[in-house]
Amino acid sequence: MKLNNNVTDFILLGLSQCQVRKKTVFVTFLFLHLGTLLGNFLIISTIKTSRTLGSPMYFFLFHLSLSDTFLSTSIAPRVIANALRGKSTISSDECMTQVFASLFFDCLEIFILILMAVDHYLAICKPLRYMTLMSHRTCDVLVAVAWVGSCVLSSAQILLAFSLPFCGPSVIGHYLCNLQSLLKLACTHTYVTNLLLVSNSGAICTVSFVTLMFSYAIILHSLRNHSAEGRKKALSTCISNIIVVILFFGPCTCIYPRPATIFPMDKMIAVFYTVETPLINPLIYTLRNTEVEKCRENVMGQETDHR
């Protein structure tokens, strides 16, 4: 599918036009992206190879790490390449691919975070029925629905961009392609498209965030009936998830629920949830989770022994 225009390339202004700052952007994004790949690869490989991390929580964490890895990879390499070459041109096809990828993995992360909240609620509030409700088959189906649902929602939004006419200028005042920036370049009135975008992305972000926080409030309230040891373990896991939810949804709710208006702080907010959050998530889950840490150490030890 082609864009409804004669524009074949877009120009990304990036985070800065200063050559010195571009070098800083190159080094910063390179280290952030490498750290993201390393941290999430450790979690993915640890869960995949460990026999003790087979519970639904770690199954969902595995897919969350996959989503973080793909989200960062869909954005960071282009920023790194542009900062290194000093050239910020991106083809319309690559731009649309980046828009779709970021939307897809944002949606997927939302769904996975919801599934993790459901898993915690059932484990803490419905312990007798937990193994029946969260069987391996059920988890497989839920994750499959999350991937398919993310594809459907992101496809519906990307069709909005394909339906818009673009006739120039082709300068995007951002370091990445997103729907908000593209709407500002459309050669037509975008009121209806803006309304659809806000009602879709904005509603998903806001409703999901409120629902998740309300769910964890119920979970934390129910912990008062558990033993001190059980409460401590469950509280540690819940706090990790709450931190991840706040770090992800905080920036998203600042951007998606409003019309396509670009503010100076939007670039830094986007940097946080597209590059820094995928790096922070592995740190949160490994530092606050002794089971993952022990299994990771065992995996590293086994690799050392084989050598």
C-alpha positions as CSV (number, residue, x, y, z in Angstrom):
1,M,0.0,0.0,0.0
2,K,1.4,3.4,-1.0
3,L,0.9,6.8,0.6
4,N,-1.7,9.0,-1.0
5,N,0.9,11.6,-2.2
6,N,3.9,12.5,-4.3
7,V,6.3,12.7,-1.3
8,T,8.8,9.8,-1.4
9,D,11.0,11.0,1.5
10,F,10.6,12.8,4.9
11,I,13.2,14.8,6.7
12,L,13.5,14.1,10.5
13,L,14.8,17.1,12.4
14,G,16.0,14.8,15.2
15,L,16.8,15.9,18.7
16,S,19.2,18.6,17.7
17,Q,20.7,20.2,14.6
18,C,24.0,21.0,16.4
19,Q,26.8,18.7,15.2
20,V,28.3,18.4,18.6
21,R,25.0,17.4,20.2
22,K,24.4,14.9,17.4
23,K,27.6,13.1,18.5
24,T,26.2,13.1,22.0
25,V,22.9,11.7,20.7
26,F,24.8,9.0,18.8
27,V,26.8,7.9,21.9
28,T,23.8,8.1,24.2
29,F,21.4,6.1,22.0
30,L,24.0,3.6,21.1
31,F,24.7,2.7,24.8
32,L,21.0,2.8,25.7
33,H,20.1,0.5,22.8
34,L,22.9,-1.9,23.5
35,G,21.9,-1.9,27.2
36,T,18.3,-2.6,26.2
37,L,19.3,-5.5,24.0
38,L,21.6,-7.0,26.6
39,G,19.2,-6.6,29.5
40,N,16.2,-8.1,27.7
41,F,18.3,-10.8,26.1
42,L,19.3,-11.9,29.5
43,I,15.7,-12.1,30.7
44,I,14.6,-13.9,27.5
45,S,17.4,-16.4,27.6
46,T,17.0,-17.0,31.3
47,I,13.3,-17.7,31.2
48,K,13.6,-19.8,28.0
49,T,16.4,-22.0,29.4
50,S,15.2,-22.2,33.1
51,R,13.0,-25.1,34.3
52,T,12.0,-23.2,37.4
53,L,10.6,-20.1,35.7
54,G,7.7,-21.8,34.0
55,S,4.9,-19.9,35.8
56,P,2.5,-17.6,33.8
57,M,4.2,-14.6,35.4
58,Y,7.5,-15.4,33.7
59,F,5.7,-16.4,30.5
60,F,4.2,-12.9,30.3
61,L,7.5,-11.4,31.3
62,F,9.2,-13.2,28.4
63,H,6.8,-11.6,25.9
64,L,7.2,-8.2,27.6
65,S,10.9,-8.4,27.1
66,L,10.3,-9.3,23.5
67,S,8.1,-6.3,23.0
68,D,10.6,-4.0,24.7
69,T,13.4,-5.3,22.4
70,F,11.4,-4.9,19.2
71,L,10.1,-1.4,20.3
72,S,13.6,-0.1,20.9
73,T,14.9,-1.8,17.7
74,S,12.2,-0.2,15.6
75,I,13.4,3.3,16.6
76,A,16.9,3.5,18.1
77,P,19.0,2.2,15.1
78,R,17.5,4.9,12.8
79,V,18.3,7.6,15.4
80,I,21.8,6.3,15.8
81,A,22.4,6.1,12.0
82,N,21.0,9.6,11.4
83,A,23.2,11.1,14.2
84,L,26.3,9.3,12.9
85,R,25.8,10.3,9.2
86,G,24.4,13.7,9.9
87,K,21.6,12.8,7.4
88,S,18.0,12.7,8.6
89,T,16.1,11.6,5.5
90,I,13.8,8.6,5.8
91,S,11.8,7.1,2.9
92,S,8.0,7.1,3.1
93,D,7.9,3.3,3.2
94,E,10.4,3.2,6.1
95,C,8.5,6.0,7.9
96,M,5.2,4.0,7.7
97,T,7.0,0.9,8.8
98,Q,8.3,2.7,11.9
99,V,4.9,4.1,12.7
100,F,3.3,0.7,12.5
101,A,6.1,-1.0,14.5
102,S,5.9,1.6,17.3
103,L,2.1,1.4,17.4
104,F,2.2,-2.4,17.3
105,F,4.6,-2.9,20.2
106,D,3.1,-0.1,22.3
107,C,-0.2,-1.9,22.0
108,L,1.4,-5.3,22.7
109,E,3.1,-3.9,25.8
110,I,-0.2,-2.6,27.1
111,F,-1.9,-6.0,26.6
112,I,1.0,-7.8,28.3
113,L,0.9,-5.5,31.3
114,I,-2.9,-6.1,31.5
115,L,-2.3,-9.9,31.4
116,M,0.4,-9.6,34.1
117,A,-2.1,-7.7,36.3
118,V,-4.8,-10.4,35.7
119,D,-2.2,-13.1,36.6
120,H,-1.4,-11.4,39.9
121,Y,-5.0,-10.8,40.7
122,L,-5.9,-14.5,40.2
123,A,-2.8,-15.7,42.1
124,I,-3.4,-13.5,45.1
125,C,-7.2,-13.2,45.2
126,K,-8.2,-16.6,43.7
127,P,-5.4,-19.0,44.8
128,L,-7.5,-22.1,44.8
129,R,-8.6,-21.7,41.2
130,Y,-5.4,-20.1,39.9
131,M,-3.8,-23.3,38.3
132,T,-7.1,-24.1,36.5
133,L,-7.7,-20.6,35.3
134,M,-4.1,-19.8,34.2
135,S,-3.2,-23.1,32.6
136,H,-0.4,-23.2,29.9
137,R,-3.0,-23.4,27.2
138,T,-4.9,-20.4,28.5
139,C,-1.7,-18.4,28.7
140,D,-0.9,-19.3,25.1
141,V,-4.3,-18.2,23.9
142,L,-4.2,-14.9,25.9
143,V,-0.7,-14.0,24.5
144,A,-1.8,-15.0,20.9
145,V,-4.9,-12.7,21.4
146,A,-2.6,-9.9,22.6
147,W,-0.4,-10.2,19.4
148,V,-3.3,-10.4,17.1
149,G,-5.2,-7.6,18.9
150,S,-2.1,-5.3,18.7
151,C,-1.8,-6.0,15.0
152,V,-5.5,-5.2,14.4
153,L,-5.4,-1.9,16.4
154,S,-2.1,-0.7,14.9
155,S,-3.3,-1.6,11.4
156,A,-6.5,0.4,11.9
157,Q,-4.5,3.4,12.9
158,I,-1.9,3.1,10.2
159,L,-4.7,3.1,7.6
160,L,-5.5,6.6,8.7
161,A,-2.0,7.7,7.6
162,F,-2.3,6.0,4.2
163,S,-5.6,7.7,3.6
164,L,-4.1,11.2,4.0
165,P,-2.7,13.3,1.1
166,F,0.8,14.7,1.5
167,C,2.1,17.3,-0.9
168,G,4.8,19.0,1.2
169,P,6.5,20.2,3.2
170,S,8.0,16.9,4.2
171,V,9.9,18.0,7.4
172,I,8.9,16.1,10.5
173,G,9.8,18.0,13.7
174,H,10.7,14.9,15.6
175,Y,13.4,12.2,15.7
176,L,10.9,9.5,14.7
177,C,7.9,9.0,12.5
178,N,4.6,9.0,14.4
179,L,1.0,9.7,13.5
180,Q,0.9,13.0,15.4
181,S,3.7,14.4,13.3
182,L,2.3,13.1,10.0
183,L,-1.1,14.6,10.6
184,K,0.5,18.0,10.8
185,L,2.0,17.5,7.3
186,A,-1.3,16.4,5.7
187,C,-2.6,18.6,2.9
188,T,-6.2,18.4,4.1
189,H,-8.3,19.0,7.2
190,T,-7.5,16.3,9.8
191,Y,-10.1,17.1,12.4
192,V,-12.0,13.8,11.9
193,T,-8.7,11.8,11.7
194,N,-7.5,13.6,14.9
195,L,-10.7,12.7,16.6
196,L,-10.4,9.0,15.6
197,L,-6.8,8.9,16.7
198,V,-7.5,10.4,20.1
199,S,-10.6,8.3,20.7
200,N,-8.5,5.2,19.8
201,S,-5.0,5.6,21.2
202,G,-6.0,8.0,23.9
203,A,-8.9,5.9,25.1
204,I,-6.8,2.7,25.1
205,C,-4.0,4.4,27.1
206,T,-6.2,6.2,29.6
207,V,-8.6,3.4,30.2
208,S,-5.9,0.8,30.5
209,F,-3.8,2.9,32.9
210,V,-6.8,3.6,35.2
211,T,-7.9,-0.1,35.1
212,L,-4.4,-1.3,35.9
213,M,-3.9,1.0,38.8
214,F,-7.4,0.2,40.2
215,S,-6.6,-3.6,39.8
216,Y,-3.3,-3.2,41.7
217,A,-5.1,-1.2,44.4
218,I,-7.5,-4.2,44.9
219,I,-4.6,-6.6,44.9
220,L,-2.6,-4.6,47.5
221,H,-5.8,-4.3,49.6
222,S,-6.3,-8.1,49.5
223,L,-2.7,-8.8,50.7
224,R,-3.7,-7.9,54.3
225,N,-5.2,-11.3,54.6
226,H,-2.0,-13.1,53.7
227,S,0.8,-14.3,55.9
228,A,3.8,-12.0,56.5
229,E,6.1,-14.0,54.2
230,G,3.5,-14.4,51.4
231,R,2.6,-10.7,51.7
232,K,6.3,-9.7,51.4
233,K,6.9,-11.8,48.3
234,A,3.6,-10.7,46.6
235,L,4.2,-7.1,47.5
236,S,7.7,-7.1,45.9
237,T,6.3,-8.5,42.6
238,C,3.3,-6.1,42.6
239,I,5.5,-3.1,43.3
240,S,7.8,-4.0,40.3
241,N,4.8,-4.2,38.0
242,I,3.3,-0.9,39.4
243,I,6.6,0.9,38.7
244,V,6.7,-0.5,35.1
245,V,3.1,0.5,34.5
246,I,3.7,4.1,35.8
247,L,6.9,4.4,33.7
248,F,5.2,3.2,30.6
249,F,1.8,4.8,30.8
250,G,3.0,8.1,32.3
251,P,4.6,9.4,29.1
252,C,2.0,7.7,26.9
253,T,-0.9,9.5,28.6
254,C,0.9,12.8,28.0
255,I,1.0,12.3,24.3
256,Y,-1.8,10.0,22.9
257,P,-5.0,11.4,24.6
258,R,-4.5,14.8,23.0
259,P,-4.8,16.1,19.4
260,A,-1.9,16.2,17.0
261,T,0.0,19.1,18.6
262,I,3.7,18.9,19.0
263,F,5.3,20.5,22.1
264,P,9.1,20.9,22.8
265,M,9.0,18.4,25.6
266,D,7.4,15.7,23.4
267,K,10.8,14.6,22.1
268,M,12.2,13.9,25.6
269,I,8.9,12.2,26.6
270,A,9.1,10.0,23.5
271,V,12.8,9.2,24.3
272,F,11.8,8.0,27.7
273,Y,9.0,5.6,26.8
274,T,10.6,4.3,23.5
275,V,14.2,3.9,24.5
276,E,14.7,4.3,28.2
277,T,11.7,2.4,29.5
278,P,12.7,-0.8,27.6
279,L,16.1,-0.4,29.3
280,I,14.7,0.1,32.8
281,N,12.2,-2.7,32.7
282,P,14.8,-5.5,32.8
283,L,16.6,-3.7,35.7
284,I,13.4,-3.5,37.7
285,Y,12.5,-7.2,37.2
286,T,16.0,-8.5,37.8
287,L,16.9,-6.3,40.8
288,R,13.6,-6.9,42.6
289,N,13.2,-10.6,41.6
290,T,15.5,-13.1,43.4
291,E,14.2,-16.0,41.3
292,V,15.2,-14.4,38.0
293,E,18.5,-13.3,39.5
294,K,19.4,-16.8,40.8
295,C,18.4,-18.5,37.5
296,R,20.4,-15.9,35.5
297,E,23.5,-16.6,37.7
298,N,23.0,-20.4,37.1
299,V,22.7,-19.9,33.4
300,M,25.9,-17.7,33.3
301,G,27.6,-20.3,35.5
302,Q,26.7,-23.1,33.2
303,E,27.9,-21.2,30.1
304,T,31.2,-20.6,31.9
305,D,31.6,-24.3,32.8
306,H,31.0,-25.3,29.2
307,R,33.8,-23.0,28.1
